[in-house]
C-alpha cells in the first residue's frame, strides 16, 4: 500500500469515527479547511507514526509544516525515504 493511500485510509477512518463530514480529499485541500480538528490531526499523526515508524514533525530540520493534503503526503513520503536511507547506512 502506498504512503498516499495509507494517509487517505487513516483520514477516512478518523472521519468515520468522528462522524464528521469532510470535503473531497484532494492534493490541494488546505488542512485547516479539511474538517479535521487538532485532536483528529494528532490522532492521524500518531497512527501514521505507528504505521511508518517515524514522526516527520519531530524529526524534521525546521522544515515548514505542510499546508495542503498533498504537501502532508509528500512530507511523509520524504520522511520515509530518508528513514530508509538512514537505516541502510546505519548497518
C-alpha positions as CSV (number, residue, x, y, z in Angstrom):
1,X,0.0,0.0,0.0
2,X,1.4,3.4,-0.9
3,X,2.0,6.2,1.6
4,X,-0.7,8.3,0.0
5,X,-3.3,5.5,0.2
6,X,-2.3,4.8,3.8
7,X,-2.8,8.5,4.7
8,X,-6.1,8.7,2.9
9,X,-7.3,5.5,4.5
10,X,-6.4,6.8,8.0
11,X,-8.2,10.1,7.3
12,X,-11.3,8.2,6.2
13,X,-11.2,6.0,9.3
14,X,-10.9,9.1,11.5
15,X,-13.8,10.7,9.6
16,X,-15.9,7.7,10.3
17,X,-15.0,7.6,14.0
18,X,-15.7,11.3,14.5
19,X,-18.8,11.3,12.2
20,X,-17.5,14.5,10.6
21,X,-18.2,15.5,7.0
22,X,-15.1,16.2,5.2
23,X,-14.6,17.8,1.8
24,X,-13.2,15.7,-1.0
25,X,-9.6,14.7,-0.2
26,X,-7.7,16.3,-3.0
27,X,-4.0,17.2,-3.0
28,X,-4.8,21.0,-2.9
29,X,-7.1,20.7,0.1
30,X,-5.9,23.1,2.8
31,X,-5.5,21.1,6.0
32,X,-7.1,23.8,8.1
33,X,-10.2,23.6,5.8
34,X,-10.2,19.8,5.9
35,X,-12.7,19.5,8.8
36,X,-10.1,17.7,10.9
37,X,-9.6,19.5,14.2
38,X,-6.3,19.5,16.1
39,X,-7.2,16.3,18.0
40,X,-8.1,14.4,14.8
41,X,-4.8,15.6,13.2
42,X,-2.9,14.4,16.3
43,X,-4.6,11.0,16.1
44,X,-3.7,10.9,12.4
45,X,0.0,11.7,13.1
46,X,0.1,9.1,15.9
47,X,-1.4,6.4,13.7
48,X,1.0,7.2,10.8
49,X,3.9,7.0,13.3
50,X,2.7,3.6,14.3
51,X,2.4,2.5,10.7
52,X,5.6,4.0,9.3
53,X,7.7,4.1,12.5
54,X,8.6,7.7,12.0
55,X,7.2,11.1,13.0
56,X,8.5,13.6,10.5
57,X,7.3,16.5,12.6
58,X,9.7,15.7,15.4
59,X,12.5,14.6,13.1
60,X,12.4,17.4,10.5
61,X,15.1,20.0,10.4
62,X,12.9,23.0,10.9
63,X,11.1,22.5,7.6
64,X,7.9,24.4,7.2
65,X,4.8,22.3,8.2
66,X,2.6,21.1,5.3
67,X,-0.3,23.3,4.4
68,X,-2.2,21.1,2.0
69,X,-3.1,17.4,2.0
70,X,-0.7,16.9,-0.9
71,X,2.2,18.6,1.0
72,X,1.3,16.5,4.1
73,X,1.5,13.3,2.0
74,X,4.8,14.4,0.4
75,X,6.1,15.3,3.9
76,X,5.6,11.6,4.9
77,X,6.9,10.2,1.6
78,X,10.1,12.2,2.0
79,X,10.5,11.3,5.7
80,X,10.0,7.6,5.0
81,X,12.6,7.7,2.1
82,X,15.1,9.4,4.4
83,X,14.4,6.9,7.1
84,X,15.0,4.1,4.7
85,X,18.3,5.6,3.5
86,X,19.4,6.3,7.1
87,X,18.6,2.7,8.2
88,X,20.6,1.3,5.3
89,X,23.6,3.5,6.1
90,X,23.4,2.6,9.8
91,X,24.2,-1.0,9.3
